[in-house]
Amino acid sequence: MSMKYKKKIFIYFSIVFAVFTIIVLMVEINREKGYKNELLESNMENYSDVIASYYRLHHSPDSLYHVAELMPESLRFTVIEEDGDVVFDNTLPPGEKVNLETHLYRPEVSSARLNGKGQSIRYSETNRIDYYYYAEFYGSFFVRVAYPYDVKLQGVLKADNYFIHFILLLFFITVASLLYLSDKFGKAVSGLKDFLNSVSAENPDFDKIDKIRFPDTEIGEIGSRIVETYRLLDEKNKEIALERDKITRHFNHLGEGIAIFSAERRTIYFNTHFIQLLNMILDEPTFRPESVLVDASEFSEMVDFLNRSDAGKSDNVWSGKIAKGGNYFHVKLVVFRDMSFEVSLDNISNDEKNRLLKQEMTNNIAHELRTPVTTISGYVETLLDNNGLDEERKKYYLERLGVQVGRLSDLIRDIALITKTEEAASLFELESFNVRDTIEELLEDMSMKIREHSVKVNLNVGDNIMIVGNHTLFYSIFRNLVENSIAYAGDSVVITIDNYANDDSYCYFKFGDNGPGVPDEHLSRLFDRFYRVDKGRSRKSGGTGLGLSIVKNAVKFHNGEISVRNRAGGGLEFLFSIKRTKI
């Protein structure tokens, strides 16, 4: 939870003054402690000089006991030769031989050897207490004096408390003053901060904002005006956000790619459709909408139009079409008065392909109808213009007319079936039927034609395989495949129908013959409408050119897939799946 501004002012200045107070206290305490240390060392130096003078005068360690009687009772002093041997220690009884280890490496002695003087506070192994040691070097010997480092001495060296008390009192007085001043000055700033915190949320609560009371000062008046201005601005922003949300939702669900650019050609907005469609056009993928202006030659005409000086004044709309990778895209540019502009991309591949497909199908239908209609017309004219024809001749012409009418009827039937499977598949009724029974029904219906061409059929399908689908379409799959083999594989071929696998969801079929097959380059187009490998032979066979297209659509209706290949031993082989339950 954030603090009020007045609290921040109070805390910041309190910290600054506290740091300043601590620094002053530390400096003063250290200065006073240094002064007391210097005073103590001065006294100890005086004691050391007296002892050294007496020792030089008498050259006898035992004579130093007389000096010890003149020294403070708690003072310990030691005389140490230059090589570190202790020759006198006043804590030892008179007459007792000094048998102490060398003191040359005691910290205070080592310091005195280097600097003339030295001091340290440490534990004495001899007397088992802490001492404050002072040592001084007198050319050929050291004199070391020491006081027990006890509570009394620590109190002497400690700084006086009256200055600390004075500084702390001054600190609390200053803090109280800061509290009053920060409260007085911080009300306006805190009010503004509370206001900014309240409006930083997505939906500011103006009922709560109205409760903010600014002081009757210039800052308070500024705060009140800021709140009122923001209220008006917030209302406008909500209106703009609502409209922006409507436009964004529209763009995201439009299905077109939209990108809006500034007059400086920097991106203002774009939807994901724009990047997806742009990457379908460009050779290298990108996430930069600006690529449409600088990296793509496909958009050169659009950029040329945009570079015109009058693009934003008149004729401010440009549109074009781009073909890339078998897809077709509609491009539209709208330039606004301020020279900002919008580019839209739309994938019209399906519409364009459907248009071309319908155009091709219309041409193919017209072409396929032309032959039977022309033949029928010729026979009819012959019959009408020659009244003297004998009955046998008339019968011949009428039979030929019947063949052409049948061919025309088959063509219309096949076209209607393909159209229904593609555009009205829901009109086909679903029922449960037996796979083998349906195929045997087909073979019985075509038995005369099968015997006529000496075709042998091997049927390898189980007796109990059931499918829920459309019986007519399933029947048409095998009828068209059998007719295709009879028409193009030649006489005396062997047709094999094999249900080579089943699972819980699909039945898998293989249909093949041992005919000549087709060149590999034609395999991918065998399911195209009206596509013929050998156009002359196809016409003689009487086929409509739609049989394999019907097969593909019927398999697709049953949620299956179909493929075709040349068999290793010769002939064509179709592999397809049929879903056991049509969904």
Secondary structure, DSSP 8 states (H G I E B T S, - for coil): ----HHHHHHHHHHHHHHHHHHHHHHHHHHHHHHHHHHHHHHHHHHHHHHHHHHHHHH--GGGHHHHHHHS-TT-EEEEEETTS-EEEETTS-TT--------TTSHHHHHHHHHSEEEEEEE-TTTSSEEEEEEEE-SSEEEEEEEE-SHHHHHHHS--SHHHHHHHHHHHHHHHHHHHHHHHHHHHHHHHHHHHHHHSSSS--HHHHTT----SSHHHHHHHHHHHHHHHHHHHHHHHHHHHHHHHHHHHTSSSEEEEE-TT--EEEE-HHHHHHHHHHSSS--S-TTHHHHT-GGGHHHHHHHHSTTTTTSS-EEEEEEEETTEEEEEEEEE-TTS-EEEEEEE-HHHHHHHHHHHHHHHHHHHHHHHHHHHHHHHHHHHHH-TT--HHHHHHHHHHHHHHHHHHHHHHHHHHHHHHHHH-GGGS--EEEEHHHHHHHHHHHTHHHHHHTT-EEEEE--SS-EEEE-HHHHHHHHHHHHHHHHHHT-TT-EEEEEEEEE-SSEEEEEEEE-S----HHHHTTTTSTT--SSHHHHHHHT--S-HHHHHHHHHHHTT--EEEEE-TTSSEEEEEEEESB--
